[in-house]
Amino acid sequence: MLRFATINGARDLRLDHKTGSLTPDKEADIIILDATSINVAPLNHVPGAVVSLMDRTNVETVIVAGKIRKWKGQLLEANLSKLRSQLAASRDYLFGAAGIPQDLFRL
């Protein structure tokens, strides 16, 4: 599964010459996961835990093309207020374009 998400994905997108593995002169996106969280305890099998048990709360650090984007669980240089506004505008556009009335409390 990990190979599928890294080098195989890059190869399928024909980007394996520049990404998909930790190789000199390639761009690297790296995530560091917290395997001590209660949602993976007791840790029995690392690949299985990553695929089956971990979620966004286990993402401790994110490095994109050599730049740290998340450190010790905190997003860096992120304007969450602006992002929320952009997401709401996108949602409103999609609902409107599809002709679907918005009801945030529908059952």
Backbone hydrogen bonds, N-H to C=O, Kabsch-Sander energy under -0.5 kcal/mol:
donor,donor_aa,acceptor,acceptor_aa,energy
5,A,1,M,-2.0
6,T,2,L,-0.8
6,T,3,R,-0.6
8,N,3,R,-2.3
9,G,3,R,-0.5
9,G,4,F,-0.7
10,A,6,T,-2.2
11,R,7,I,-2.6
12,D,8,N,-2.6
13,L,9,G,-1.6
14,R,11,R,-1.5
15,L,10,A,-3.5
16,D,10,A,-0.8
18,K,15,L,-2.2
19,T,15,L,-1.9
23,T,21,S,-1.5
26,K,23,T,-1.9
27,E,18,K,-3.0
30,I,28,A,-0.5
30,I,63,I,-3.0
32,I,61,T,-2.8
33,L,31,I,-0.5
34,D,58,N,-3.1
35,A,33,L,-0.8
37,S,34,D,-0.5
40,V,37,S,-1.6
41,A,38,I,-1.2
44,N,42,P,-0.5
49,A,45,H,-2.6
50,V,46,V,-2.5
51,V,47,P,-2.2
52,S,48,G,-3.0
53,L,49,A,-1.8
54,M,49,A,-2.4
58,N,55,D,-2.1
59,V,56,R,-1.4
60,E,32,I,-2.8
60,E,58,N,-0.8
61,T,32,I,-1.6
62,V,70,K,-2.0
63,I,30,I,-3.1
64,V,67,K,-2.8
65,A,28,A,-1.2
65,A,63,I,-0.5
66,G,28,A,-1.1
67,K,64,V,-2.3
69,R,62,V,-2.9
70,K,62,V,-1.6
71,W,74,Q,-2.6
73,G,60,E,-2.9
74,Q,71,W,-1.9
76,L,69,R,-3.0
79,N,77,E,-0.5
80,L,78,A,-1.1
83,L,79,N,-2.4
84,R,80,L,-2.8
85,S,81,S,-1.9
86,Q,82,K,-2.4
87,L,83,L,-2.6
88,A,84,R,-2.4
89,A,85,S,-2.3
90,S,86,Q,-2.2
91,R,87,L,-2.6
92,D,88,A,-2.8
93,Y,89,A,-2.3
94,L,90,S,-2.6
95,F,91,R,-2.7
96,G,92,D,-2.4
97,A,93,Y,-3.0
98,A,94,L,-1.8
99,G,95,F,-0.7
99,G,96,G,-0.9
100,I,95,F,-2.5
106,R,103,D,-1.7
